[in-house]
């Protein structure tokens, strides 16, 4: 841990940083999966889904930045390399051979749901550590992830 004047105990900061870094890996993977869908979607709903996936990628990129900055604010090191992400992600592997819009919606909504559920658990974990700010950060991400999941699933419910 880096020196900081943050008043949280070093043990709390260290454990919160580890929790955040686990979710940083998930968020980076989710961002890459979203861009994969954005670049490769095909079919009659192409433009609507192409734009939806791009907006989702922007939201997820905000998650990535917010999580990484919180790690460094706590005195930790944001661990966001591709190698670390590949080792840590718990998201389902994205199917590379798909093109049809519905298949991308299914794959992305599945990964986003895994991410959102993990973030929801992280709220309680951060709270148990005594880090209300990290719990609040995860609450904000959870709220937005649920909204984005709704946007994806709305296309599958018609």
Beta strands, then each sheet from edge to edge (+ up, - down):
end
